[in-house]
């Protein structure tokens, strides 16, 4: 393990150094452009055509991730300037300090510079206007031509490398903050693959597990369904792209998991990711849904936008928060709730990967939504046979059951989920360690079961 960590650290250090060398060249070149633009526009001591004479840095022999990206898309001057400009606030913000200059005639910042001020960051934060000014100055024709750099069909935007954050409605398009995607920020600086985690800008959390398929005990229909999902993850995109039959089917694969808590829904999603070497991101819809108009769609769009072109599994928990049965639409609130559902359904339809929606209460889901799923899997409370397997598999060889414990009797008498059995044994093993031994006692098992039943609002007799 230590050898692997050392190799990873060394590889990360090399990527970091390679990116630094390429970026230093690009920053020097950008600074030349910036200074020349000042001479052209304000000093009038240089001519517009001199911009094209500044030699682009030669990255042909660079082995950095930055150079690879530039070469992959054969980026021209304008595209490289927008890319490095989006990076500068993160890597060398002082370069843009000169743009804090004020127009003395009006005692305000120069409008043509664009830019905006952050709450804490003291540097100049560029907008689309900043990029266009540096490239076009006051040339309207060139300005109009360069606006294509921010079109949705341009590779910089289409591939989610950069974007204009136009969160304030009604303002000019180019006043949007010029942002670089977090994934590319990480790749082009440290060289590391960015793995987002839950925060205000990304309402999803990556879930993993140390367990294996042997730890799951499921019914035959659910096992067969999981096999179908695995087959889609292996062959689904190949079928869609390389076979005529692919024209008849929709992109992606949509699954609904239903069943009581503790029956293995989240673990199944985690194991699918683990076995197929894919990241699984869990979104709790009950946390994402907002009472404020537009916020739910905004929250969801952050997840789907980040997930596009990634090898991710999206796992939406508490699906009935949006897909619950609805009475007839009577007011604007109901109509807006339907709008939220329509938005999520559309994004799910467009997503070309695996989407799993999960609910504890199948009866709460509106029947109209079931046709949207290729597969519905019902995770049920394990039967006697399954509970016996769970009891036998749950304890590792570090602990032992007392001889007077009858696992068959426990399995027959108490209806427990796999998660509840683990909770009971967790309680028991802690008690054993408290006593200074590794023996699981019958009294502790019964006490643990009682705790589980109380949590479920049931008596120990159930």
C-alpha positions in Angstrom: 0.0 0.0 0.0 2.8 2.4 0.9 4.6 1.6 -2.5 1.3 2.4 -4.3 0.9 5.7 -2.4 4.5 6.7 -3.2 4.0 6.0 -6.9 0.8 8.1 -6.9 2.5 10.9 -5.1 5.4 10.8 -7.6 3.1 10.8 -10.6 1.1 13.7 -9.1 4.3 15.7 -8.6 5.4 15.1 -12.2 2.0 16.2 -13.6 2.0 19.2 -11.3 5.5 20.2 -12.6 4.6 19.6 -16.3 1.5 21.8 -16.0 3.4 24.5 -14.2 6.0 24.7 -17.1 3.3 25.0 -19.8 1.2 27.5 -17.8 4.3 29.7 -17.2 4.7 30.0 -21.0 1.0 30.7 -21.4 0.9 33.4 -18.7 3.9 35.2 -20.2 2.2 35.2 -23.5 -1.1 36.4 -22.0 0.7 39.3 -20.3 2.1 40.4 -23.6 -1.5 40.5 -25.0 -2.7 42.4 -22.0 0.0 45.1 -22.3 -0.4 45.4 -26.0 -4.2 45.9 -25.7 -3.5 48.8 -23.4 -1.1 50.4 -25.8 -3.6 49.9 -28.7 -6.7 51.2 -27.0 -5.5 53.8 -24.5 -2.0 55.0 -25.5 -2.7 54.5 -29.3 0.9 53.7 -29.7 0.4 50.4 -31.3 -1.8 49.0 -34.1 -4.4 46.2 -33.9 -2.6 43.9 -36.3 0.3 43.7 -33.9 -1.8 41.3 -31.7 -1.5 38.6 -34.4 2.3 39.0 -34.5 2.7 37.8 -30.9 4.0 34.3 -31.2 1.9 31.6 -29.4 3.8 29.5 -26.9 5.1 26.3 -28.5 3.5 23.4 -26.5 4.2 20.7 -29.1 6.8 18.9 -27.0 5.1 19.6 -23.6 3.7 16.5 -21.9 1.4 18.4 -19.6 -2.4 18.0 -19.3 -2.7 21.6 -20.3 -0.7 21.1 -23.5 -2.6 17.9 -24.3 -5.9 19.8 -24.1 -4.6 22.6 -26.4 -3.4 20.0 -28.9 -6.5 17.9 -28.7 -8.7 20.7 -29.9 -6.0 22.4 -32.0 -6.8 25.7 -30.2 -6.2 29.0 -31.9 -5.2 32.2 -30.3 -8.7 33.3 -29.2 -9.5 30.0 -27.7 -6.3 29.8 -25.8 -6.7 33.3 -24.4 -10.2 32.5 -23.1 -8.9 29.3 -21.5 -5.9 30.9 -19.7 -8.0 33.9 -18.7 -10.5 31.5 -16.9 -7.5 30.0 -15.1 -5.7 33.2 -14.0 -7.9 34.0 -10.9 -6.9 30.5 -9.6 -3.2 30.4 -10.5 -1.9 34.1 -10.7 -4.6 36.6 -10.0 -2.2 39.5 -9.7 -1.8 39.6 -13.5 -5.2 41.1 -13.8 -4.7 43.8 -11.1 -4.0 46.4 -13.9 -7.7 46.1 -14.9 -8.7 47.7 -11.6 -8.0 51.0 -13.2 -10.7 53.6 -13.1 -12.0 55.9 -15.8 -11.0 59.3 -14.5 -13.6 61.1 -16.5 -16.5 59.3 -14.7 -14.8 57.9 -11.6 -15.9 54.4 -12.3 -14.1 51.3 -13.6 -13.7 51.1 -17.3 -16.8 49.4 -18.6 -14.9 47.7 -21.4 -12.8 45.8 -18.9 -15.8 43.9 -17.7 -15.0 42.0 -14.5 -16.7 41.8 -11.1 -15.8 41.9 -7.5 -16.1 38.9 -5.2 -17.1 39.0 -1.6 -13.7 38.0 -0.2 -11.3 37.7 -3.2 -9.6 41.1 -3.8 -8.5 40.4 -7.3 -10.1 41.2 -10.6 -12.5 38.4 -11.7 -12.9 38.3 -15.5 -16.2 38.1 -17.4 -16.9 37.4 -21.1 -16.6 41.1 -21.7 -13.0 41.0 -20.4 -12.1 38.3 -23.0 -13.8 40.1 -25.9 -12.1 43.4 -25.0 -8.6 41.9 -24.9 -9.2 40.2 -28.3 -11.3 42.8 -30.2 -10.9 46.1 -28.4 -13.5 48.4 -29.9 -13.8 46.5 -33.2 -17.6 45.7 -33.4 -17.3 43.3 -36.3 -14.6 41.3 -34.5 -16.6 41.5 -31.3 -19.6 39.9 -33.0 -17.4 37.2 -34.5 -15.8 36.3 -31.2 -19.1 35.9 -29.4 -19.2 32.4 -30.9 -16.6 31.4 -28.3 -19.4 31.2 -25.8 -22.0 29.5 -27.9 -23.3 26.2 -26.7 -22.0 24.5 -29.8 -18.4 25.7 -29.4 -16.2 22.9 -27.9 -15.1 25.1 -25.0 -18.8 25.2 -23.8 -20.0 22.0 -25.3 -17.3 19.9 -23.5 -18.0 21.9 -20.3 -14.4 23.3 -20.2 -15.5 26.9 -19.6 -18.8 28.7 -19.1 -20.3 32.1 -18.5 -22.1 32.2 -15.2 -25.2 34.3 -16.1 -27.0 33.9 -12.8 -28.4 37.5 -12.9 -31.3 37.6 -15.3 -31.7 40.6 -17.7 -28.0 41.5 -17.8 -25.9 41.4 -21.0 -24.7 38.0 -21.9 -21.0 38.9 -21.8 -21.4 40.3 -18.2 -21.5 36.7 -17.0 -18.5 35.6 -14.9 -16.0 33.6 -16.9 -15.6 30.3 -15.1 -13.5 27.2 -15.7 -15.1 23.8 -14.9 -13.8 22.4 -11.6 -12.8 19.2 -13.3 -10.6 21.0 -15.8 -9.2 23.4 -13.1 -8.0 20.3 -11.2 -6.7 18.5 -14.3 -4.8 21.6 -15.7 -3.1 22.5 -12.4 -2.5 19.5 -10.1 -3.2 16.9 -12.9 -5.6 15.1 -10.5 -9.0 13.8 -11.5 -11.6 16.0 -9.7 -14.2 14.1 -7.6 -16.8 16.5 -6.4 -18.4 16.1 -3.0 -21.5 17.6 -1.4 -21.5 21.3 -1.0 -23.7 24.3 -1.9 -22.6 24.1 -5.6 -23.0 20.3 -5.9 -25.9 18.7 -4.0 -24.7 15.1 -4.4 -22.4 12.9 -2.4 -20.1 10.1 -3.7 -20.9 6.8 -2.0 -18.6 3.8 -1.7 -18.7 0.5 0.1 -16.1 -1.9 1.5 -18.7 -4.7 1.2 -19.0 -7.3 -1.6 -21.9 -9.0 -3.4 -21.6 -11.9 -1.0 -22.8 -9.5 1.8 -26.1 -9.1 -0.1 -28.9 -11.6 0.2 -31.6 -10.8 -2.4 -34.6 -12.5 -4.0 -34.2 -14.1 -7.4 -36.2 -11.4 -9.3 -33.9 -8.7 -7.8 -30.8 -10.7 -8.5 -31.9 -11.2 -12.2 -32.6 -7.4 -12.4 -29.1 -6.6 -11.1 -27.7 -8.9 -13.8 -29.6 -7.0 -16.4 -28.2 -3.7 -15.1 -24.6 -5.1 -15.2 -25.2 -6.2 -18.8 -26.3 -2.8 -19.8 -23.3 -1.2 -18.1 -21.1 -3.6 -20.1 -22.9 -3.6 -23.5 -25.6 -0.9 -23.5 -23.7 1.9 -25.2 -22.2 -0.6 -27.7 -25.7 -1.7 -28.6 -26.9 1.8 -28.9 -24.1 3.0 -31.2 -23.0 -0.1 -33.2 -26.3 -1.9 -33.9 -29.3 -1.0 -35.9 -31.5 -2.0 -33.0 -29.9 0.9 -31.1 -32.1 3.3 -33.1 -35.2 1.8 -31.5 -34.1 2.3 -27.8 -33.5 5.5 -25.7 -30.1 6.6 -24.4 -29.2 5.6 -20.9 -30.8 3.1 -18.5 -33.4 4.1 -15.9 -34.2 1.9 -12.9 -36.5 2.3 -9.9 -35.5 0.6 -6.6 -38.4 0.2 -4.1 -38.6 -1.4 -0.7 -38.3 -0.7 3.1 -35.2 0.8 4.6 -32.3 -1.6 5.2 -33.1 -4.0 2.4 -30.0 -3.3 0.3 -31.0 -0.6 -2.2 -28.1 1.8 -1.5 -25.7 -1.0 -1.0 -26.7 -2.4 -4.4 -26.1 0.9 -6.1 -22.7 1.2 -4.4 -21.7 -2.4 -5.4 -22.7 -1.7 -9.0 -20.3 1.2 -9.0 -17.6 -0.8 -7.2 -17.8 -3.9 -9.5 -17.9 -1.8 -12.7 -15.3 0.8 -11.5 -17.7 3.7 -11.8 -18.3 6.5 -9.3 -21.8 6.5 -7.7 -23.3 9.9 -6.7 -26.3 10.0 -4.3 -28.8 12.8 -4.5 -31.3 13.0 -1.6 -34.3 14.5 -3.5 -36.0 15.4 -0.2 -33.0 17.8 0.5 -32.8 19.1 -3.1 -36.5 20.1 -3.5 -37.0 23.7 -2.6 -40.0 25.8 -1.8 -38.4 28.7 -3.8 -39.4 28.9 -7.5 -36.5 27.8 -9.7 -34.2 26.5 -7.0 -35.1 22.8 -7.4 -34.3 22.9 -11.1 -31.1 24.8 -10.4 -30.0 22.3 -7.8 -30.7 19.4 -10.1 -29.0 21.0 -13.1 -25.7 21.2 -11.2 -25.7 17.5 -10.8 -26.6 16.6 -14.3 -24.3 19.2 -15.8 -21.4 17.8 -13.8 -22.3 14.2 -14.7 -22.4 14.7 -18.5 -19.7 12.8 -20.3 -18.6 11.1 -17.0 -18.6 7.5 -16.2 -21.0 8.0 -13.2 -24.0 6.3 -11.8 -26.6 8.7 -10.5 -28.6 7.5 -7.5 -31.6 9.6 -6.5 -32.9 8.7 -3.0 -36.3 9.7 -1.5 -37.8 9.8 -5.0 -41.3 10.2 -3.7 -40.3 13.7 -2.7 -40.9 14.6 -6.3 -42.7 11.6 -7.8 -45.4 11.2 -5.2 -49.0 10.8 -6.1 -50.5 14.2 -6.9 -54.1 15.3 -6.6 -55.6 17.4 -9.4 -53.7 20.6 -10.1 -55.6 23.4 -8.3 -53.1 26.3 -7.8 -49.8 27.7 -8.9 -47.9 25.7 -6.3 -49.2 22.5 -7.8 -48.4 23.6 -11.3 -44.9 24.5 -10.2 -44.4 21.1 -8.5 -45.4 19.5 -11.8 -42.9 21.7 -13.6 -40.1 20.4 -11.2 -41.1 16.8 -12.0 -41.1 17.5 -15.8 -37.7 19.0 -15.5 -36.2 16.0 -13.7 -37.8 13.6 -16.1 -36.4 15.4 -19.0 -32.9 15.5 -17.6 -33.2 11.8 -16.8 -34.4 11.1 -20.3 -31.4 13.0 -21.8 -28.8 11.4 -19.5 -27.0 8.6 -21.4 -25.8 6.8 -18.3 -27.4 4.7 -15.5 -29.9 6.5 -13.3 -31.4 4.8 -10.2 -34.3 6.3 -8.4 -35.0 4.9 -5.0 -38.1 5.0 -2.7 -39.1 3.3 0.5 -42.7 3.4 -0.4 -43.7 2.0 -3.8 -47.3 2.9 -3.3 -46.4 6.6 -2.9 -45.1 6.8 -6.5 -47.6 8.0 -9.1 -48.3 5.1 -11.5 -47.9 7.4 -14.5 -44.1 7.5 -13.8 -43.5 3.7 -13.9 -43.5 3.6 -17.7 -40.5 5.9 -17.6 -38.3 3.1 -16.2 -36.7 0.2 -18.1 -36.7 -1.8 -14.8 -38.4 -1.7 -11.4 -36.8 -3.8 -8.6 -38.7 -4.5 -5.4 -36.4 -5.0 -2.4 -38.4 -6.9 0.1 -37.9 -7.8 3.8 -35.8 -11.0 3.7 -37.7 -14.3 4.3 -36.7 -16.9 6.9 -34.1 -18.6 4.6 -32.5 -15.3 3.6 -32.4 -14.1 7.3 -30.6 -17.3 8.3 -27.9 -16.7 5.6 -27.6 -13.0 6.7 -27.1 -14.1 10.4 -24.5 -16.7 9.4 -22.6 -14.3 7.1 -22.7 -11.2 9.3 -20.2 -12.2 11.9 -16.5 -12.4 11.0 -14.2 -15.1 12.4 -13.0 -12.5 15.0 -16.2 -13.1 17.0 -18.1 -16.2 18.0 -21.8 -17.0 18.9 -22.5 -18.6 22.2 -23.3 -22.3 21.7 -26.8 -21.7 23.1 -27.7 -19.3 20.4 -30.0 -20.9 17.8 -29.7 -18.9 14.6 -32.6 -20.8 13.0 -34.8 -19.8 15.8 -33.7 -16.1 15.6 -34.3 -16.2 11.8 -37.8 -17.6 12.2 -38.9 -15.5 15.2 -37.7 -12.0 14.2 -38.3 -10.3 10.9 -35.2 -8.2 10.4 -33.6 -6.6 7.4 -29.9 -7.1 6.6 -29.1 -3.6 7.9 -31.0 -4.4 11.2 -29.1 -7.6 11.7 -25.8 -5.7 11.2 -27.0 -3.1 13.8 -27.8 -5.8 16.3 -24.4 -7.5 15.9 -22.7 -4.1 16.1 -24.3 -3.7 19.5 -23.3 -7.2 20.5 -19.7 -6.9 19.5 -19.2 -3.7 21.4 -20.7 -5.4 24.5 -18.3 -8.3 24.0 -15.3 -5.9 23.8 -16.6 -4.2 26.9 -16.5 -7.5 28.7 -13.0 -8.2 27.4 -13.9 -11.1 25.2 -15.0 -12.0 21.6 -18.2 -13.9 22.5 -21.6 -12.8 21.3 -24.2 -13.6 24.0 -27.9 -14.4 23.6 -28.9 -11.7 26.0 -27.0 -9.1 24.0 -28.7 -10.3 20.8 -32.1 -10.0 22.3 -31.3 -6.6 23.7 -30.0 -5.5 20.3 -33.2 -6.7 18.6 -35.3 -4.9 21.1 -33.5 -1.6 20.3 -34.1 -2.2 16.5 -37.8 -2.9 17.1 -38.2 0.3 19.2 -36.5 2.3 16.4 -39.1 0.9 14.0 -42.0 1.6 16.4 -42.7 -2.1 16.9 -42.8 -4.4 19.9 -40.2 -7.2 20.2 -43.0 -9.7 19.5 -43.2 -8.6 15.9 
